[in-house]
Amino acid sequence: TSNGKSTVINAMLRDRVLPSGIGHTTNCFLRVEGTDGDEAYLTTEGTNERRSVGTVNQLAHALHMDPTLDSGSLVKVFWPKSRCALLRDDLVLMDR
């Protein structure tokens, strides 16, 4: 509801992981957690298919272009632990 949750999560991660800006930028639930790999990726509810996400713009595009996602959908974003110290401690962040 445009309260800056994604912006706060990005600040906590010290990286621009989630789309943020003026207006409603997140249309589903986002779960951010660390991965031991070097590549960021996402999975959507109901599938374990890994979709590569190299940039925030790619993430935003993937979220808006997926017709199966609605306001109750869960998208898991796996961000390299090597790029974010908080995620090395198995911290999981949720955004809506």
Secondary structure, DSSP 8 states (H G I E B T S, - for coil): --SSHHHHHHHHHTS--S---SS----SEEEEEEESSSS-EEEETT----EE--SHHHHHHHHHH-TT--TT-EEEEEEEGGG-GGGGGT--EEE-
